[in-house]
Every structure is written in C-alpha cells, then in structure tokens.
Amino acid sequence: MEQVSSTGRSRKSFPVHLIVFLAPATLVYTLFMIYPLIDSLRLSLFAPGAQETEIFVGLQNFITLLTDELWSPRFWGALKNNFIFFAVHTLVQNPIGLLLAALLSAAMLRARNVYRTLLFMPTMLSVVIIGFIWSLILSPLWGIAEDLMGVVGLQRYFAPWLGLKGPALVTLSLISVWQFVGIPMMLFYAALISIPDELIEAAHVDGATGWTVFWRIKFPLILPTVGIVAILTYVGNFNAFDLIYTTQGVLAGPNFSTDIMGTFFYRTFFGHQLQLGNPTMGATIATMMFLIILAGVLLYMFAWRRRVQTYEF
C-alpha cells in the first residue's frame, strides 16, 4: 500500500510480509549453521588450558596442524584422499550423469519416466544403508560380487577391494558415484529439456548429426549447469563423511588409506578408542575444511562463471 508524503510524493510501505516469511528460515539457519561456523572459527584460535579453560593462541593451531610431525601427515593424507574422492566423482559421476541425461532427453525414448525414477532411487536411500549393503556385496566371505563376476568370466579379477590399501578409496568413491549419479543426471536433464526445439530442428535441417547437435549446440547452452554441478560435487565431496565411517570405521582403514577431511575431523574432535577428543584442534580442521571449500567456490564464482558469462554475450 502506498502512502503520500508531505512533499506530495508517494512512498511504498515497508514490506512486513517479507520479514514474516523469511524470519523463521533465517533464525533456524543462523542457529544451526551461522552460529556453529562462527564458534568453530573462534575455537580454532584457542587451546585447552587448566581447569577446562581456554587460552588464546592465535594461529598456532594451524601451524601445528600443517607442520607438526604428529598432525601434518594425517592432515595432508586426508586432504590428498579428499581430492582423489572428488576427482573420481568429477571424472566418472558427472560424465555418466550427462550421458544419462542426454539419453533421457532423446525424443524417441519410451518410458523415460520409469528409467528416470529407477536411476534416481539410490539417491533417496540412506548412505548408512548403502554402505552396509555394499560391504556385504563386496565381502570375500559371504558377498555375491565374486559369484556375479564368475558368471561373466571375470572371477579371477575379484579381490577384497575394501580391505586393500590401494583400491579401497577408489572403490568407495565408485559406490558413492553409483548412489548419487542421479543428482547431476536430473540437473543436466532439466537443462537439456529447456533448450528450445527450434534450435535443434534448425540444426537437423542444416544436416547436423545428433553428435554434432549435442556438442555444438546443446553442450554450450548447458555450460552454466555444468559449472553448478561441478561446484556442488566439490562442496559435497569435501563434506563427505558417512560412507567412509559406515564401511571403514572412524580410523578409515586400512591404515588410514580412506581417511578424508570429514573422518579426520570427527576422530580429532570427538576422539576414538583411548584417544581423547581435542575440540580446539577439531575446530581448526573444520576451519581448514571451510577455507578449502570457500577457495573452490570463489574460484568458480570469479573464473568459471565469468568465463561462461563472457561466452554467452
């Protein structure tokens, strides 16, 4: 509703309804996201003192984490494994999601709704259930993976992958890919079906093949979605925890070969077995996770997104 001021100009009343609708979500988000983040940043600058007090140490916790012989091997190892985890998702999950989306968006495909639902169903399952089921399937004692590979003559290639230091991380990454490939598939699918049919028909009239149409017309038009999927994959992978914890335990075996930043943080903050938890060092690890994720997001915002906008104009 507009009001008339003394100068004769009309001014709009304050939109109170925006506060009414936004306040609940803002309060919940601040309570469970913003406040814990700020408190973690604060706690990372302190160290435990006498009688449950805290002593301000500045950046000493970060120096210890990066350089101390007891902390730095675990940190750099977890960071390396996290990048491997992310690389497998980027090089396997996202291309497969793009391929499935391209097949689902094909005009001649029948029962696409059924295929789309079946492919997306693993995403809706609990990660704990997925980890438990795949641990049983891949078990060398009672799993069925060896028998299934024997059906197609590949039994000699079977190995206890989750128990081997080398293949364990890649195996868990592929399990995660199997579960979450539906997310990039649906994002790519939504972008592909939003492309005007006139562009595709004009390309076919000019004699372009399906392969040419996809790479010369469709793919450049969905580049913004490609960037969004990439950054969502990055953020999700560097927040990963539950699959590793479910299948390999808090020690991320064998011999920390599947340890990522999430399990390293959990083990440090809450402790494990006879090792007591260290909240200040745990907060330091959480802050490093935040900074690593923030760096990736900023790189996307100022590099990839700007490049895509330049390409569009």
Secondary structure by P-SEA (a helix, b strand, c coil): ccccccccbbbbccaaaaaaaaaaaaaaaaaccaaaaaaaaaaaacccccccbbbbbcaaaaaaaccccccaaaaaaaaaaaaaaaaaaaacaaaaaaaaaaaaacccccaaaaaaaaaaccccccaaaaaaaaaaaacccccaaaaaaaaaccccccccccccccaaaaaaaaaaaaacaaaaaaaaaaaaaaccaaaaaaaaaacccaaaaaaacccccaaaaaaaaaaaaaaaaaacccccccccccccccccccccaaaaaaaaacccccccccaaaaaaaaaaaaaaaaaaaaaaaccaaaaaaaaac
